[in-house]
Amino acid sequence: MDTTPSAAPSGRFLLVACRGGAEAELVRRQEAVLPQIRKAAWRRGVVTFRLDPPGGAAFDPPPDFWPDFVFARTCIGSLGQVTGSDDAARVAAALAAAPGPWHNVHVWARDPALEVSVETIRSRLLAAAGIPAAPPIAAPGDRVFDCVVDSPERWWVGWHRAATPPSRWPGGIYPGTLAPTAVSRAWLKLDEAIATFELQVEPGQRAVELGAAPGGACQRLLEAGLNVVGIDPAVVDPIVAAHPRFTQWRKRARDVRLREFRGFEWIVCDMNIDPVSTMESLGRILTAPGVTPRGVIATLKLPEWSRAAALPEWLEAFRAWGFRPRARQLSTGGRELCVVARASKP
């Protein structure tokens, strides 16, 4: 029997964590894809939404709508705030608000700069809830108790059910770390994209990256066993350049003959240019005769947050090119969006 506690009787709220600065774009996206709920309040890194529309019936959001929210790191049913004179008092108040039972506990700080030990708080919550030592990454189907540390004296508490990979990570923040041998942070961003979207990048496949230098993403693909071509007039790191399955075309992507893009299973793009120019480069390639990748992994830079308003147009362009796109702002990236588009036909 499912004994997950319901939301607080005084009113149901959804608490959504995001990257600091992305709050307005998160709300814009909510208004487009889930207009049945309405914004309640926000602080940097967190937005709450009321689930009980005035004068209307309570609305239950779909259980797995994070792909449409795009800027959301994680979404939890909020059970309100707890305070106390010390951690012991706050732990007691938190579990009184949601007695469980629970399979796991996620704890994270609203502000990453907050000087607080989330590991200590989690250990105390696990012990008080009677949960045996559980790994921080939840298992699919787990009922997860959430604790968002707003300040050392005040926590938000709530719950969610783990499903997609980001919902299994505390705060929806990717738990992977940059490999010591990685030549750039592009390695980690691609690592998160592969995990988030559960991509099947397999040994023997061919991939090409537009704007490859210094080669972090290419390096991650090489480690997965792919044969990789990097396109960039700039020099790629010697570690990547020396790899036997790597080839560099030292030119701009627009100078590559379109027929040269045939035969690649994956097209990766993380160019530090305007997103409109990135989309034009991809459109030129993906509409060329004989170019039939199984998937595209594209990073769209946002010079300003407001540029994300064009996201529906960008996603529609991928559909017109014959792909099924999904987008997310990765926790390891900056002010940018990752779009993963799979071919509509195998």
CORBEL-V47872 format. One line per field, one symbol per residue. phi: phi as a letter, one per 40 degrees, with the letter a starting at -180 (. if undefined). burial: I if it has 16 or more other ideal C-beta (glycine too) atoms within 10 Angstrom, else O. Layout:
phi=???
burial=???
//
This chain:
phi=.cbdcccdccicbbbbcacdhcdccccdcdccbaccbbcbaabdgabbbccbcdgbccbccdcbbdcccgcccabbccbgbbbicadccccccccccacgcbcabbbacdbdcccaccccccdccdcccgcddbcdcccdgccbcbbbccadbbbcbaaabcacdccccdggccccbccdcccacddcccdccccccfcccbdgcbbbbcgccchccdccccccgccbbbbaccccddccdcccbbbbbcacdccccdccccgccbbbaaccbdcccccccccdccccdgcbccabbbbbcbdbdcccccddcccccccccgbbcbbacccccbcabbbbbcccbd
burial=OOOOIOIIOOOIIIIIIIIOOIIOIIIIIIOOOIOOIIOOOIOOIIIIIIIIOOOOOOOOIOOOOIIOIIIIIIIIIIIIOIOOOOIOOIIOIIIOIIOIOIIIIIIIIIOOOOOOOIOOIIOIIIOOIOIOOIOIOIOOOIIIIIIIIIOOOOIIIIIIIIOIIIIIIIIIIIOOOOOOOIIIOIIIIIIIIIIIIOIOIOOOIOIIIIIIIIIIIIIIIIOIOIIIIIIIOOOIIOOIOOIOOIOIIOOOIOOIOOOOIOOIIIIIIIIOOOIOOIIOIIOOIIOOOOIOIIIIIIIIIIOOIOIIOOIOOIIOIIOOIOIOIIIIIIIIIOIIIIIIIIIOOO
//
